[in-house]
Amino acid sequence: MKNKNKSAKVQKEVQRIQAQTATAGKSRAVLEKERERELRKKEQAEEEKRKKEEAALLRPVITQKVPFGVDPKMVLCAYFKAGSCDKGSKCKFSHDVNVGRKVEKKNLYEDSREDKTTDTMDKWDEEKLRNVVLSKAGNPRTTTDIVCKFFIQAIEDQKYGWFWQCPNGDNCQYRHALPPGFVLKSERKAKEEAEKANVISIEEFLEVERHKLGTNLTPVTPESFALWKKTRMNKKQAEDEALRKAKDTAHAAGKSSGMSGRDLFQYNPEWFEDSDGEGEDWDLDKYRREKEEEDLAAEEKRIADLGLHDGGGD
């Protein structure tokens, strides 16, 4: 323990002497600038460390798949493709976006550009489209989840291809990747047509149901239709009559449940009279009574006049 304590003291003394030697002959202003420079470097290092930690937290989980027996240097780094690989030359995967094309042996007797010129989007399926999108480097450093509208428009209009260029340029800030659940316009149209083909018309439906009825049926003639209509009308009248009697019975018992507004107005018109009127408002019941009295007086006068005429004739 004594030797360790001596060793620590010796190291502190050495550091003190080195510090004095480093500051010897320097003015206070120079020392202040060096101190500020050291603090600035320390702050920058801490800021870079903080940014790396935040990027590591926000970085999506990427699974690097390597087929069995394949050299990792022949596989494009998934993190580099997403713009988040910080290993550089130490990464065991390739950072060359053309590594997939280099694996294939080129045919020196054919121009691959001619094949790509004739290989247009109208001949692709959804899997081929996704492979082409992934094969083009696109914009690996984008940080947004919004898909580029020009990219989607080119897909929808079937103008996307090997030589398609985004109007925003190579540094487009939006994603050039198919969104989840994307379906090609041609495939979506074919699916809709297939669904429409499975829908039968009303005529076909009636024909199918007619065949399900069997053979022991009554043919529809003008006479049978008239009889059916009369029977149906009689049945409806009987049902209406039974319903009316039930409502009369309910009203007589003082029950109003199950009655419509029209029934309540019919059985209890006094409920709908305006009790705030001062005689100036229209009174329907009063008008009816006065009308009945006038009609009755006119009828009595007519009968009296007929009696007078008969007596005068005798």
KAJO-V23490 format. One line per field, one symbol per residue. phi: phi as a letter, one per 30 degrees, with the letter a starting at -180 (. if undefined). psi: psi as a letter, one per 30 degrees, with the letter a starting at -180 (. if undefined). burial: 1 if it has 24 or more other C-alpha atoms within 12 Angstrom, else 0. A space follows every 10 residues. Layout:
phi->???
psi->???
burial->???
This chain:
phi->.ddddddddd dddddddddd ddcdicdddd dddddddddd dddddddddd dddddddddd dccdcbddic dedccddddd ddibdcdidd ddcdccdcdd ddddddcdcb cddddddddc ddcccddddd ddddddeibd cdcccddddd dddddddhcd adcdbdedid cedcdcbddd idbedddddd ddddddddcc dddddddddd dddjcdbcdd bedddddddd dddddddddd dddddddddd dddicbdicd dddddddbdd dcdddcdcjd ddcddddddd dddddddddd dddddddddd dddd
psi->eeeeeeeeee eeeeeeeeee eefkgkleee eeeeeeeeee eeeeeeeeee eeeeeeefkl kkjjkjlkgk kffgkkkeee efggkgfbff kflkgjfgee ffekkkjffk jfeeefefil ffglaeeeee eeeefkebif gkglfkkkee eeeeeeghfk aegkkkffaf hkflkikklk gkkkeeeeee eeeeeeffkl leeeeeeeee fffafilkkj leeeeeeeee eeeeeeeeee eeeeeeeeee eefgkgkfkl eeeeeefiff fgkjfgkgff lkjeeeeeee eeeeeeeeee eeeeeeeeee efe.
burial->0000000000 0000000000 0000000000 0000000000 0000000000 0000000000 0000000000 0001111111 1111100000 0011101000 0000000000 0000000000 1001000011 0111111111 0000000101 1101100001 1101010000 0101111100 0001000000 0000000000 0000000000 0000000000 0000000000 0000000000 0000001000 0000000000 0000000000 0000000000 0000000000 0000000000 0000000000 0000
